Amino acid sequence: MHIVRIGADATELRPAEEIGAKAANLARMAALGLPVPPAFVLPVKLCADVIAGRAHATQHLRDGLKDGIAFLESATGKRFGDRRRPLLVSVRSGAARSMPGMLDTVLDVGCTLDAVHGLIRATGRPRLAWDCGRRFLESYGETVLGLDPAPFAARICELVDAEGVTSDRELDGEALERLAAGEQALIEDRADGGLDDASAQLEAAARAVYQSWTSERAQTYRTLQQLDDLEGTAVTIQAMVFGNGGLASGAGVAFSRDPSTGAPHAMIDLVLDAQGEDVVSGRRTPDSDDAIARALPAIRAELSNVLKRLEREFGDVQDVELTVEDGKLWMLQTRSAKRTPRAAVRIAIDLVHEGLITKDEALARLSGIDVASLVDISLVGAGRPAASGTGASGGIGIGRASFDSEGAKRLAAAGEPVILLRPDTSTADIAGFAVATGIVTAVGARTSHAALVARQMGKPCVVSCTELRIDPDSRRARLADATLSEGDWITIEGDAGQIYLGRCQTSETRPEAELAEIVAWQSQSCDQLRAGAKTA
């Protein structure tokens, strides 16, 4: 079986139908000379055979992993699972069309006990090594072994309380070593010895990522987005770079333009001393611009230049994932950004004015949007909001409060509009997103996978509402000083990130100038078609 290599002067450019859109775009970034960790790709065509358990698929999988790891070892000068200079890898999904957050990822694969000690020797950083070790155990336990994440979360909370700190970010290396030992005890009986065997970890992780193609959330998403014709996912195995090595490191997501409003400025969320799942999962709130500027003063300017270059290369607004390791920027992914319908119109017009796309291309991109019905909705006399968060997807949402997807589906089935309120932005709630009028979460970022899906669906979303406290047992919530019961009316303003009790009044205006420009393009296109028909 042929594997596709990316980086280290071996980059192959292959279509997304063969290696997935994520890997295809990764290869294009590497070919541009952007900083991309080396990677290799197992193809989409292997997905169905692995899921079906066909014997030849197992051999193809093992051969591909063996060849690919040899390539990564040569490219990095490290050895997989080594006790001196260990290579750790991420195992990521990637279909021909983007399915953000719907398929699985396993990070820090290869992190055996020997590799942890190797990281300590290589870096002199026990905290980094043990943090990678416990992150691997959490990721492997949940994604590969299918374990409930709650016991892992409980162990972390217990240790944080015992150490007298506010979060796991403040645990030192010795505490993280104890955490890793406790987490290993949770899963070693289910792991069949794989925790001490880097190659066994890798094969199991690759299988799990292929298998995630059949998960309920992935199937629901494909149905909602009319992607049922996709054949499967590729699997990309990439050398790890470490955003969790201290305050000169971090992980983040950035958009080259605001995907909620279409405004022509970058939108960047970065979590210092973190790995990528901390950001896209929505479980952590990004650090402030001031904190990032102090810790990484040159990164914002460098990243802004990279974003502009990617927009020119792809001719569209880009959504990128990145890691900063000891002050060095690494690009892990780029894709065309999901955007609200309102943002799509502004972006299409701006890209035409900037000469990045033609008018016909802009019209093609807007073909799935009822442009004539677009309106800007604003609140009238709403008064003071009950609580505020961060606006992640613009627009006004008015509906009855619900605190889980099942409740949202019940209310929606009764014909009621629903606002789904959740502790964090989990893509497991995709069925609830589909029926909701708007979404609110207590933590999370504008760039989390779930906020991205809300924008794609054109639904207002407010994240990081720290004044929201949900009690799932009583089916109630505290919203600042107010008590909210399931079924109560609330209003959310997705641009400003504000939440109001009750049903607020709204007014509508049309973006007349932008609509007039699009109508003029449509007229020109029709005239050109008629002229061409006469010539023929």
Salt bridges, closest charged atoms under 4 A:
GLU12 OE1 - HIS2 NE2 2.91
GLU18 OE1 - ARG14 NH2 2.95
ASP49 OD1 - ARG54 NH1 2.54
ASP49 OD2 - HIS56 NE2 3.00
ASP104 OD1 - ARG217 NH2 2.69
ASP114 OD2 - ARG83 NH2 3.09
ASP131 OD1 - ARG134 NE 2.94
ASP131 OD2 - ARG135 NE 2.86
GLU138 OE2 - ARG134 NH1 3.08
GLU163 OE2 - ARG178 NH2 2.90
ASP168 OD2 - ARG134 NH2 2.79
ASP168 OD1 - ARG284 NH2 2.82
GLU174 OE2 - ARG178 NE 2.74
GLU203 OE1 - ARG62 NE 2.98
GLU203 OE2 - ARG207 NE 3.33
ASP269 OD1 - ARG446 NH2 2.76
ASP273 OD2 - ARG127 NH1 3.75
ASP278 OD2 - ARG135 NH2 2.99
ASP278 OD2 - ARG284 NH1 3.52
ASP287 OD2 - ARG169 NH2 3.13
ASP289 OD1 - ARG300 NH2 3.04
GLU311 OE2 - ARG257 NE 2.82
GLU313 OE2 - ARG28 NH2 3.20
ASP316 OD1 - ARG339 NH1 3.01
ASP316 OD1 - ARG365 NH1 3.20
ASP319 OD2 - ARG335 NE 3.03
ASP326 OD1 - ARG125 NH2 2.97
ASP350 OD2 - ARG346 NE 3.77
GLU354 OE1 - ARG257 NH2 2.49
GLU361 OE2 - ARG365 NE 2.89
ASP376 OD1 - ARG342 NE 2.62
ASP404 OD2 - ARG475 NH2 3.04
GLU406 OE2 - LYS409 NZ 3.16
GLU416 OE1 - ARG400 NE 3.13
ASP429 OD2 - ARG422 NE 3.04
GLU486 OE1 - ARG410 NH2 3.87
GLU486 OE2 - ARG475 NH2 2.79
GLU512 OE2 - ARG510 NE 3.15
GLU514 OE1 - ARG342 NH1 2.88
GLU517 OE2 - HIS353 NE2 2.64
ASP527 OD1 - ARG530 NH2 2.38
